[in-house]
Amino acid sequence: MPQSPPPFELDLLRSFVAVLDLGSFTRAAERLDLSQATVSLQMQRLEERTGRRLLQRRSGAGGYVLATPEGEILALTARRMLALAEEARIALAGPGLGGRLRLGTPEDFATWHLPDILGQFTRAHPGVMLEVACDFSANLLDGFAKGLYDLILFKRDPQRQLPTGSGFGVWREPLVWVTSPRLAALPAPETLPLILAPAPDVYRRRALEALEAAGRSWRIVFASPSLAGLHAAARAGLGWTVLPAGMVPPGLVTLEAASEGLPLLAEAELVLYAAAGPRSPALDRLHRHIVQSLEARRR
């Protein structure tokens, strides 16, 4: 007798996890380089095959997509299945590696995109001692020039001269203005209260330069180097902040810049940078794994 297709195809699970991570079909489609209609069809197919409703929209908070109780159960399994599939791919790529690697990265990118990627690498290569440090991009570049890191991810700043090395652009997405649902329902004040990281944060400088160029007045009401602190201040309705479009957490609202009289912001671009010259096998493997994993997230 013909068998029905398995309900847990990896492509369906990958889209399901992306929808939950980003809280939106549209953002999930952008990350996976699919159309929104394709992602919607995939979620419909997954619900049909499981016989359960897996997703729901939360009213009153920007229409964020959340998991149902059944969806939460599936999400745990889906993440494990995707992680195991990636571990198998890495393990089959070659023999075990060893050594010590030092990676520097901005906190926001590390929080949103790197945990699963680095976890897969360390599980596949337990002999590699991976040390990860989070800092502002300017500090990461200074540390890289001093030999403190083997590999760094940093936010590209056209005004800064880069040290000698090999750079590779791995991520691009627009920067957006973000605030609480309560403030989003009100007209933006003439003097915009801002929630920003302190200097030398790249997004801080871009936000202030854009406001100055547009002739908008502003004042900083909350400054913190902590991403969690910035999110908490924005949720509390202290003011407006700037985030990459794919890193807006539930409970915050993305604003349409034109309709709010806010200036448009340049894209965020993340670059992966390694020292010039020959790389150790472990460093070469980590470099390729990060590049390939981020490329897969954009598909």
C-alpha beads as a LAMMPS data file, in Angstrom:
LAMMPS data file: protein, C-alpha beads

299 atoms
298 bonds

1 atom types
1 bond types

-500.0 500.0 xlo xhi
-500.0 500.0 ylo yhi
-500.0 500.0 zlo zhi

Masses

1 110.0

Atoms # bond

1 1 1 0.000 0.000 0.000
2 1 1 1.297 3.503 -0.772
3 1 1 2.522 5.373 2.268
4 1 1 1.732 8.995 3.015
5 1 1 4.716 11.348 2.929
6 1 1 6.502 11.792 6.265
7 1 1 5.263 14.843 8.198
8 1 1 8.719 15.940 9.265
9 1 1 10.515 16.928 6.072
10 1 1 13.515 19.079 6.937
11 1 1 12.476 21.893 4.576
12 1 1 9.113 22.181 6.330
13 1 1 10.721 22.119 9.751
14 1 1 13.323 24.706 8.729
15 1 1 10.577 27.102 7.643
16 1 1 8.539 26.345 10.784
17 1 1 11.479 27.214 13.055
18 1 1 12.221 30.378 11.058
19 1 1 8.613 31.557 11.461
20 1 1 8.817 31.016 15.220
21 1 1 12.241 32.670 15.548
22 1 1 11.198 35.771 13.618
23 1 1 7.506 35.897 14.526
24 1 1 6.481 36.524 10.930
25 1 1 5.860 34.630 7.699
26 1 1 7.288 37.578 5.770
27 1 1 10.567 37.700 7.700
28 1 1 10.920 33.931 7.603
29 1 1 10.496 34.029 3.829
30 1 1 13.167 36.727 3.550
31 1 1 15.623 34.724 5.664
32 1 1 15.033 31.549 3.652
33 1 1 14.927 33.366 0.292
34 1 1 11.419 32.062 -0.392
35 1 1 8.169 33.792 -1.221
36 1 1 5.697 34.415 1.590
37 1 1 3.175 32.279 -0.294
38 1 1 5.638 29.365 -0.287
39 1 1 6.196 29.617 3.468
40 1 1 2.439 29.837 4.077
41 1 1 1.897 26.748 1.913
42 1 1 4.642 24.890 3.776
43 1 1 3.037 25.682 7.128
44 1 1 -0.354 24.584 5.827
45 1 1 1.176 21.329 4.609
46 1 1 2.910 20.737 7.952
47 1 1 -0.342 21.261 9.853
48 1 1 -2.193 18.951 7.473
49 1 1 0.401 16.198 7.881
50 1 1 0.552 16.461 11.666
51 1 1 -3.191 16.919 12.029
52 1 1 -2.593 19.731 14.518
53 1 1 -2.830 23.499 14.534
54 1 1 0.757 24.624 15.096
55 1 1 0.716 28.423 14.698
56 1 1 -1.431 31.306 15.892
57 1 1 -1.302 35.107 15.727
58 1 1 -1.131 37.148 18.912
59 1 1 -3.578 40.030 18.775
60 1 1 -2.643 43.510 19.925
61 1 1 1.124 43.112 19.440
62 1 1 1.724 43.677 15.769
63 1 1 0.275 40.336 14.675
64 1 1 3.289 38.282 15.766
65 1 1 3.094 34.602 14.936
66 1 1 3.422 32.274 17.922
67 1 1 3.378 28.525 18.425
68 1 1 0.287 26.815 19.798
69 1 1 0.891 24.323 22.645
70 1 1 1.155 21.582 20.000
71 1 1 3.502 23.799 18.002
72 1 1 5.778 24.246 21.045
73 1 1 6.062 20.460 21.318
74 1 1 6.956 20.144 17.644
75 1 1 9.415 23.057 17.832
76 1 1 11.569 21.217 20.368
77 1 1 11.822 18.181 18.120
78 1 1 12.257 20.255 14.975
79 1 1 15.266 22.113 16.413
80 1 1 16.897 18.840 17.435
81 1 1 16.288 17.283 14.014
82 1 1 17.734 20.278 12.187
83 1 1 20.729 20.362 14.528
84 1 1 21.378 16.640 14.030
85 1 1 21.152 16.998 10.262
86 1 1 23.700 19.812 10.338
87 1 1 25.990 17.870 12.658
88 1 1 25.893 14.929 10.268
89 1 1 26.776 17.204 7.352
90 1 1 29.757 18.650 9.229
91 1 1 30.955 15.295 10.547
92 1 1 30.952 13.767 7.071
93 1 1 33.023 16.654 5.733
94 1 1 36.290 15.328 7.119
95 1 1 38.324 13.985 10.071
96 1 1 38.338 15.401 13.572
97 1 1 40.062 18.686 14.263
98 1 1 41.837 20.206 17.242
99 1 1 43.302 23.464 18.458
100 1 1 42.074 26.751 19.925
101 1 1 40.014 29.310 18.017
102 1 1 39.092 32.827 19.157
103 1 1 35.975 34.343 17.571
104 1 1 34.770 37.913 18.089
105 1 1 31.234 39.012 17.222
106 1 1 28.677 41.753 17.966
107 1 1 26.267 40.773 20.727
108 1 1 23.078 41.153 18.694
109 1 1 24.263 38.893 15.890
110 1 1 25.640 36.373 18.372
111 1 1 22.308 36.299 20.215
112 1 1 20.092 35.898 17.153
113 1 1 22.086 33.902 14.634
114 1 1 25.133 32.176 16.108
115 1 1 24.091 29.893 19.010
116 1 1 22.867 27.015 16.832
117 1 1 25.646 27.509 14.278
118 1 1 28.441 27.428 16.857
119 1 1 26.753 24.634 18.803
120 1 1 26.699 22.466 15.686
121 1 1 30.383 23.148 15.084
122 1 1 31.524 22.327 18.619
123 1 1 29.460 19.135 18.754
124 1 1 30.933 17.982 15.444
125 1 1 34.491 18.987 16.468
126 1 1 34.828 18.468 20.231
127 1 1 38.611 18.666 19.968
128 1 1 38.442 22.367 19.017
129 1 1 38.469 24.828 21.928
130 1 1 36.238 27.665 20.725
131 1 1 36.322 30.956 22.639
132 1 1 33.711 33.586 21.726
133 1 1 33.840 37.243 22.784
134 1 1 31.087 39.837 22.172
135 1 1 31.952 43.510 21.713
136 1 1 31.334 46.560 19.545
137 1 1 32.609 46.244 15.988
138 1 1 35.235 48.973 16.439
139 1 1 36.657 47.153 19.461
140 1 1 36.616 43.829 17.623
141 1 1 38.582 45.328 14.754
142 1 1 41.125 46.835 17.137
143 1 1 41.483 43.498 18.901
144 1 1 41.841 41.674 15.594
145 1 1 44.634 44.033 14.533
146 1 1 46.396 43.256 17.834
147 1 1 46.121 39.505 17.282
148 1 1 43.462 38.881 19.936
149 1 1 41.114 37.038 17.541
150 1 1 41.493 34.458 14.806
151 1 1 38.166 35.341 13.221
152 1 1 35.698 38.193 13.699
153 1 1 32.221 39.099 12.571
154 1 1 31.708 42.852 12.519
155 1 1 29.323 45.501 11.261
156 1 1 30.855 47.148 8.225
157 1 1 31.555 50.846 8.681
158 1 1 32.508 52.581 5.389
159 1 1 34.325 55.301 7.336
160 1 1 36.778 52.927 9.029
161 1 1 39.953 51.563 7.484
162 1 1 40.178 47.796 7.888
163 1 1 43.254 45.902 9.096
164 1 1 45.104 43.524 6.827
165 1 1 43.115 40.347 6.333
166 1 1 40.507 38.572 4.259
167 1 1 36.915 39.828 4.514
168 1 1 33.726 38.152 3.327
169 1 1 30.259 39.731 3.490
170 1 1 27.917 37.161 5.039
171 1 1 24.746 39.033 6.011
172 1 1 22.736 42.047 4.886
173 1 1 19.396 43.344 6.086
174 1 1 17.749 46.749 6.490
175 1 1 17.897 48.745 9.691
176 1 1 14.485 49.794 11.000
177 1 1 13.032 52.097 13.643
178 1 1 11.421 50.174 16.498
179 1 1 9.357 51.066 19.567
180 1 1 6.683 49.689 21.889
181 1 1 3.126 49.084 20.607
182 1 1 1.891 51.899 22.879
183 1 1 4.262 54.509 21.433
184 1 1 3.714 53.207 17.909
185 1 1 0.036 54.156 18.224
186 1 1 0.977 57.786 18.961
187 1 1 2.500 60.433 16.672
188 1 1 6.275 60.596 16.969
189 1 1 7.226 63.624 19.121
190 1 1 9.117 66.536 17.616
191 1 1 12.171 65.684 19.736
192 1 1 12.630 61.941 19.397
193 1 1 13.582 60.078 22.619
194 1 1 16.190 57.486 21.693
195 1 1 17.298 54.170 23.169
196 1 1 20.771 53.374 21.839
197 1 1 23.985 51.589 22.645
198 1 1 26.887 53.879 23.610
199 1 1 29.671 54.865 21.222
200 1 1 31.364 53.373 19.253
201 1 1 28.263 51.393 18.209
202 1 1 27.766 51.547 14.423
203 1 1 23.948 51.594 14.557
204 1 1 23.998 54.456 17.059
205 1 1 26.090 56.585 14.726
206 1 1 23.919 55.735 11.720
207 1 1 20.739 56.653 13.581
208 1 1 22.107 59.992 14.789
209 1 1 23.603 60.899 11.412
210 1 1 20.307 60.088 9.664
211 1 1 18.337 62.230 12.119
212 1 1 20.774 65.126 11.802
213 1 1 20.665 64.936 7.986
214 1 1 16.850 64.983 8.118
215 1 1 16.801 67.939 10.501
216 1 1 15.078 65.951 13.260
217 1 1 15.846 66.831 16.875
218 1 1 16.590 64.012 19.315
219 1 1 17.718 63.193 22.824
220 1 1 19.107 59.965 24.247
221 1 1 16.985 58.808 27.180
222 1 1 18.516 55.358 27.676
223 1 1 21.948 54.011 26.773
224 1 1 23.183 50.490 27.421
225 1 1 25.821 48.194 25.896
226 1 1 23.472 45.277 26.631
227 1 1 21.081 44.130 23.910
228 1 1 18.684 42.830 26.576
229 1 1 18.749 46.259 28.229
230 1 1 17.902 48.032 24.982
231 1 1 15.022 45.641 24.315
232 1 1 13.655 46.061 27.840
233 1 1 13.776 49.865 27.646
234 1 1 11.999 49.840 24.295
235 1 1 9.289 47.449 25.542
236 1 1 8.768 49.718 28.541
237 1 1 7.951 52.584 26.161
238 1 1 10.941 54.797 26.989
239 1 1 11.518 55.722 23.358
240 1 1 12.582 54.640 19.881
241 1 1 15.543 52.479 18.907
242 1 1 17.182 51.017 15.793
243 1 1 17.490 47.282 15.071
244 1 1 18.146 45.054 12.063
245 1 1 14.798 44.090 10.547
246 1 1 15.293 40.394 11.259
247 1 1 16.259 40.956 14.905
248 1 1 13.116 42.707 16.165
249 1 1 11.871 40.625 19.131
250 1 1 8.228 39.994 20.034
251 1 1 6.712 42.858 21.969
252 1 1 8.255 45.562 19.783
253 1 1 6.838 47.153 16.632
254 1 1 8.642 48.076 13.437
255 1 1 7.713 51.543 12.164
256 1 1 7.254 52.638 8.577
257 1 1 9.835 55.420 8.403
258 1 1 8.065 57.466 5.722
259 1 1 4.682 57.523 7.463
260 1 1 6.262 58.431 10.817
261 1 1 8.460 61.205 9.401
262 1 1 11.594 59.277 10.329
263 1 1 14.662 59.075 8.073
264 1 1 15.456 55.892 6.194
265 1 1 18.473 53.986 7.482
266 1 1 21.245 52.262 5.561
267 1 1 21.399 48.469 5.445
268 1 1 23.220 46.522 8.110
269 1 1 26.060 44.471 6.668
270 1 1 28.026 41.842 8.588
271 1 1 31.487 40.851 7.425
272 1 1 33.429 37.734 8.406
273 1 1 37.125 38.548 8.669
274 1 1 40.124 36.241 8.969
275 1 1 43.818 36.958 9.165
276 1 1 45.700 37.019 5.865
277 1 1 47.772 33.996 4.942
278 1 1 47.348 30.237 5.426
279 1 1 44.673 29.093 7.889
280 1 1 44.789 26.147 10.223
281 1 1 42.419 23.281 9.303
282 1 1 40.202 24.146 12.281
283 1 1 40.020 27.841 11.376
284 1 1 39.303 27.042 7.743
285 1 1 36.521 24.642 8.778
286 1 1 34.930 27.177 11.165
287 1 1 35.110 29.908 8.503
288 1 1 33.401 27.699 5.911
289 1 1 30.818 26.468 8.420
290 1 1 29.756 30.002 9.378
291 1 1 29.569 31.104 5.738
292 1 1 27.594 28.045 4.626
293 1 1 25.248 28.135 7.624
294 1 1 24.382 31.798 7.104
295 1 1 23.889 31.225 3.395
296 1 1 21.474 28.399 4.237
297 1 1 19.490 30.750 6.501
298 1 1 19.011 33.155 3.625
299 1 1 17.589 30.450 1.358

Bonds

1 1 1 2
2 1 2 3
3 1 3 4
4 1 4 5
5 1 5 6
6 1 6 7
7 1 7 8
8 1 8 9
9 1 9 10
10 1 10 11
11 1 11 12
12 1 12 13
13 1 13 14
14 1 14 15
15 1 15 16
16 1 16 17
17 1 17 18
18 1 18 19
19 1 19 20
20 1 20 21
21 1 21 22
22 1 22 23
23 1 23 24
24 1 24 25
25 1 25 26
26 1 26 27
27 1 27 28
28 1 28 29
29 1 29 30
30 1 30 31
31 1 31 32
32 1 32 33
33 1 33 34
34 1 34 35
35 1 35 36
36 1 36 37
37 1 37 38
38 1 38 39
39 1 39 40
40 1 40 41
41 1 41 42
42 1 42 43
43 1 43 44
44 1 44 45
45 1 45 46
46 1 46 47
47 1 47 48
48 1 48 49
49 1 49 50
50 1 50 51
51 1 51 52
52 1 52 53
53 1 53 54
54 1 54 55
55 1 55 56
56 1 56 57
57 1 57 58
58 1 58 59
59 1 59 60
60 1 60 61
61 1 61 62
62 1 62 63
63 1 63 64
64 1 64 65
65 1 65 66
66 1 66 67
67 1 67 68
68 1 68 69
69 1 69 70
70 1 70 71
71 1 71 72
72 1 72 73
73 1 73 74
74 1 74 75
75 1 75 76
76 1 76 77
77 1 77 78
78 1 78 79
79 1 79 80
80 1 80 81
81 1 81 82
82 1 82 83
83 1 83 84
84 1 84 85
85 1 85 86
86 1 86 87
87 1 87 88
88 1 88 89
89 1 89 90
90 1 90 91
91 1 91 92
92 1 92 93
93 1 93 94
94 1 94 95
95 1 95 96
96 1 96 97
97 1 97 98
98 1 98 99
99 1 99 100
100 1 100 101
101 1 101 102
102 1 102 103
103 1 103 104
104 1 104 105
105 1 105 106
106 1 106 107
107 1 107 108
108 1 108 109
109 1 109 110
110 1 110 111
111 1 111 112
112 1 112 113
113 1 113 114
114 1 114 115
115 1 115 116
116 1 116 117
117 1 117 118
118 1 118 119
119 1 119 120
120 1 120 121
121 1 121 122
122 1 122 123
123 1 123 124
124 1 124 125
125 1 125 126
126 1 126 127
127 1 127 128
128 1 128 129
129 1 129 130
130 1 130 131
131 1 131 132
132 1 132 133
133 1 133 134
134 1 134 135
135 1 135 136
136 1 136 137
137 1 137 138
138 1 138 139
139 1 139 140
140 1 140 141
141 1 141 142
142 1 142 143
143 1 143 144
144 1 144 145
145 1 145 146
146 1 146 147
147 1 147 148
148 1 148 149
149 1 149 150
150 1 150 151
151 1 151 152
152 1 152 153
153 1 153 154
154 1 154 155
155 1 155 156
156 1 156 157
157 1 157 158
158 1 158 159
159 1 159 160
160 1 160 161
161 1 161 162
162 1 162 163
163 1 163 164
164 1 164 165
165 1 165 166
166 1 166 167
167 1 167 168
168 1 168 169
169 1 169 170
170 1 170 171
171 1 171 172
172 1 172 173
173 1 173 174
174 1 174 175
175 1 175 176
176 1 176 177
177 1 177 178
178 1 178 179
179 1 179 180
180 1 180 181
181 1 181 182
182 1 182 183
183 1 183 184
184 1 184 185
185 1 185 186
186 1 186 187
187 1 187 188
188 1 188 189
189 1 189 190
190 1 190 191
191 1 191 192
192 1 192 193
193 1 193 194
194 1 194 195
195 1 195 196
196 1 196 197
197 1 197 198
198 1 198 199
199 1 199 200
200 1 200 201
201 1 201 202
202 1 202 203
203 1 203 204
204 1 204 205
205 1 205 206
206 1 206 207
207 1 207 208
208 1 208 209
209 1 209 210
210 1 210 211
211 1 211 212
212 1 212 213
213 1 213 214
214 1 214 215
215 1 215 216
216 1 216 217
217 1 217 218
218 1 218 219
219 1 219 220
220 1 220 221
221 1 221 222
222 1 222 223
223 1 223 224
224 1 224 225
225 1 225 226
226 1 226 227
227 1 227 228
228 1 228 229
229 1 229 230
230 1 230 231
231 1 231 232
232 1 232 233
233 1 233 234
234 1 234 235
235 1 235 236
236 1 236 237
237 1 237 238
238 1 238 239
239 1 239 240
240 1 240 241
241 1 241 242
242 1 242 243
243 1 243 244
244 1 244 245
245 1 245 246
246 1 246 247
247 1 247 248
248 1 248 249
249 1 249 250
250 1 250 251
251 1 251 252
252 1 252 253
253 1 253 254
254 1 254 255
255 1 255 256
256 1 256 257
257 1 257 258
258 1 258 259
259 1 259 260
260 1 260 261
261 1 261 262
262 1 262 263
263 1 263 264
264 1 264 265
265 1 265 266
266 1 266 267
267 1 267 268
268 1 268 269
269 1 269 270
270 1 270 271
271 1 271 272
272 1 272 273
273 1 273 274
274 1 274 275
275 1 275 276
276 1 276 277
277 1 277 278
278 1 278 279
279 1 279 280
280 1 280 281
281 1 281 282
282 1 282 283
283 1 283 284
284 1 284 285
285 1 285 286
286 1 286 287
287 1 287 288
288 1 288 289
289 1 289 290
290 1 290 291
291 1 291 292
292 1 292 293
293 1 293 294
294 1 294 295
295 1 295 296
296 1 296 297
297 1 297 298
298 1 298 299
